[in-house]
């Protein structure tokens, strides 16, 4: 049983009970309601050998929960009138028009429906650290399917695609825009591109048991997304990975930073007493672009602008969410003004969250 530190308001004691009942090595959970943090818990250990405690300020790679921060950055630019989701990507990134992509829209990038779920050319893990190479290859290649016709999870590519649009508009990397415009104003300890000075606070991810949704009976598209390049969990412990900007996968933070950033979306653009977006700008995330069985993930998804939109299994309609490989999770309920986040180091063999995070969400609504 996990021994937790931190606090949970009396009305949310069920979240503490669920958190402590989880099978964890180290983890954190945070809940905000109406902009107020009502749960902020952490506990366990930052390493598999259980020699380093998971402290209040321990951070960890949360894989695809990073995509929610990338989406928020794009929503911010759109709210300011700098980015038009309905515009062709080539309006901002002319080279992208190659190979029949002249009509691919920014909204297709945001909803994983651009047909660019992976790189056609074989690449190595080190190529993920070469922004120019990673983006130039995507700009030059032909889509795998007709853009806009279906979603196919852009597991690693989405961050480069959206990130390059952001860079072309602002002249700054996505990680820089996120840091300067969102993280620093909110005092949020979340990083897309981690400074070396913070390495000592990072928990080690513990690989999941052998087996994943992509180990057998997979399509060529699924194999390409999962294995090109072929990454191991251990790469997340390297300085190269941590320091790079991989805006779909290498964000480093904890539940507090995730939930308190997403309090922005849960509360109409205001968090920590600061308005960064309009309410209308936040609600654009709810605009469903494509829905159906995803071509890469073996599940039915309703994709909004950067987030999955509630398909009926959560209490309130205007709820968006996404999870990360191994179990990390972010949820934003715009009706109840709730944000929930969970980050851990013992990974499950799932790409989009597991029962630990789901149990914490259920406990939140039981409060």
ChimeraX attribute file (.defattr): number of C-alpha atoms within 10 A of each C-alpha:
attribute: neighborCount
match mode: 1-to-1
recipient: residues
	/A:1	11
	/A:2	19
	/A:3	13
	/A:4	20
	/A:5	16
	/A:6	15
	/A:7	16
	/A:8	19
	/A:9	14
	/A:10	12
	/A:11	12
	/A:12	18
	/A:13	18
	/A:14	20
	/A:15	28
	/A:16	25
	/A:17	15
	/A:18	18
	/A:19	27
	/A:20	19
	/A:21	14
	/A:22	16
	/A:23	12
	/A:24	19
	/A:25	23
	/A:26	28
	/A:27	31
	/A:28	30
	/A:29	28
	/A:30	29
	/A:31	30
	/A:32	25
	/A:33	19
	/A:34	17
	/A:35	23
	/A:36	15
	/A:37	20
	/A:38	20
	/A:39	25
	/A:40	23
	/A:41	25
	/A:42	31
	/A:43	24
	/A:44	23
	/A:45	24
	/A:46	27
	/A:47	19
	/A:48	16
	/A:49	8
	/A:50	12
	/A:51	9
	/A:52	14
	/A:53	15
	/A:54	26
	/A:55	20
	/A:56	16
	/A:57	15
	/A:58	24
	/A:59	31
	/A:60	28
	/A:61	30
	/A:62	29
	/A:63	27
	/A:64	29
	/A:65	33
	/A:66	29
	/A:67	28
	/A:68	28
	/A:69	26
	/A:70	29
	/A:71	22
	/A:72	24
	/A:73	22
	/A:74	27
	/A:75	26
	/A:76	23
	/A:77	19
	/A:78	17
	/A:79	19
	/A:80	14
	/A:81	9
	/A:82	14
	/A:83	19
	/A:84	19
	/A:85	18
	/A:86	11
	/A:87	14
	/A:88	20
	/A:89	27
	/A:90	19
	/A:91	18
	/A:92	18
	/A:93	17
	/A:94	13
	/A:95	16
	/A:96	25
	/A:97	19
	/A:98	14
	/A:99	12
	/A:100	14
	/A:101	22
	/A:102	15
	/A:103	17
	/A:104	23
	/A:105	21
	/A:106	25
	/A:107	24
	/A:108	28
	/A:109	28
	/A:110	27
	/A:111	28
	/A:112	30
	/A:113	30
	/A:114	29
	/A:115	24
	/A:116	30
	/A:117	28
	/A:118	26
	/A:119	22
	/A:120	18
	/A:121	11
	/A:122	11
	/A:123	16
	/A:124	12
	/A:125	14
	/A:126	10
	/A:127	13
	/A:128	21
	/A:129	17
	/A:130	13
	/A:131	16
	/A:132	12
	/A:133	13
	/A:134	17
	/A:135	19
	/A:136	15
	/A:137	15
	/A:138	22
	/A:139	22
	/A:140	16
	/A:141	18
	/A:142	18
	/A:143	21
	/A:144	15
	/A:145	17
	/A:146	16
	/A:147	21
	/A:148	19
	/A:149	14
	/A:150	22
	/A:151	31
	/A:152	27
	/A:153	25
	/A:154	25
	/A:155	23
	/A:156	25
	/A:157	25
	/A:158	27
	/A:159	26
	/A:160	26
	/A:161	27
	/A:162	24
	/A:163	27
	/A:164	23
	/A:165	24
	/A:166	24
	/A:167	19
	/A:168	14
	/A:169	16
	/A:170	14
	/A:171	12
	/A:172	14
	/A:173	20
	/A:174	27
	/A:175	25
	/A:176	17
	/A:177	22
	/A:178	21
	/A:179	21
	/A:180	12
	/A:181	15
	/A:182	20
	/A:183	21
	/A:184	12
	/A:185	13
	/A:186	19
	/A:187	13
	/A:188	18
	/A:189	20
	/A:190	26
	/A:191	26
	/A:192	28
	/A:193	21
	/A:194	22
	/A:195	12
	/A:196	11
	/A:197	7
	/A:198	12
	/A:199	16
	/A:200	9
	/A:201	17
	/A:202	23
	/A:203	26
	/A:204	21
	/A:205	24
	/A:206	18
	/A:207	16
	/A:208	17
	/A:209	10
	/A:210	8
	/A:211	11
	/A:212	12
	/A:213	14
	/A:214	18
	/A:215	11
	/A:216	9
	/A:217	9
	/A:218	14
	/A:219	12
	/A:220	10
	/A:221	18
	/A:222	21
	/A:223	17
	/A:224	19
	/A:225	25
	/A:226	20
	/A:227	14
	/A:228	17
	/A:229	19
	/A:230	12
	/A:231	12
	/A:232	9
	/A:233	14
	/A:234	12
	/A:235	13
	/A:236	20
	/A:237	16
	/A:238	10
	/A:239	13
	/A:240	16
	/A:241	22
	/A:242	25
	/A:243	18
	/A:244	19
	/A:245	26
	/A:246	28
	/A:247	30
	/A:248	28
	/A:249	24
	/A:250	27
	/A:251	31
	/A:252	26
	/A:253	26
	/A:254	29
	/A:255	30
	/A:256	29
	/A:257	22
	/A:258	31
	/A:259	30
	/A:260	27
	/A:261	26
	/A:262	27
	/A:263	30
	/A:264	29
	/A:265	29
	/A:266	32
	/A:267	26
	/A:268	21
	/A:269	21
	/A:270	21
	/A:271	22
	/A:272	14
	/A:273	10
	/A:274	11
	/A:275	13
	/A:276	21
	/A:277	22
	/A:278	17
	/A:279	18
	/A:280	11
	/A:281	19
	/A:282	23
	/A:283	19
	/A:284	16
	/A:285	24
	/A:286	21
	/A:287	18
	/A:288	18
	/A:289	22
	/A:290	21
	/A:291	19
	/A:292	12
	/A:293	15
	/A:294	19
	/A:295	20
	/A:296	23
	/A:297	19
	/A:298	14
	/A:299	9
	/A:300	13
	/A:301	21
	/A:302	21
	/A:303	29
	/A:304	25
	/A:305	28
	/A:306	31
	/A:307	29
	/A:308	23
	/A:309	26
	/A:310	22
	/A:311	16
	/A:312	9
	/A:313	7
	/A:314	15
	/A:315	13
	/A:316	14
	/A:317	15
	/A:318	20
	/A:319	25
	/A:320	29
	/A:321	21
	/A:322	21
	/A:323	28
	/A:324	26
	/A:325	23
	/A:326	26
	/A:327	28
	/A:328	34
	/A:329	33
	/A:330	27
	/A:331	29
	/A:332	27
	/A:333	24
	/A:334	24
	/A:335	13
	/A:336	16
	/A:337	20
	/A:338	26
	/A:339	33
	/A:340	29
	/A:341	30
	/A:342	31
	/A:343	33
	/A:344	33
	/A:345	30
	/A:346	23
	/A:347	23
	/A:348	22
	/A:349	17
	/A:350	17
	/A:351	20
	/A:352	18
	/A:353	24
	/A:354	19
	/A:355	11
	/A:356	20
	/A:357	25
	/A:358	14
	/A:359	16
	/A:360	25
	/A:361	22
	/A:362	15
	/A:363	18
	/A:364	25
	/A:365	14
	/A:366	12
	/A:367	12
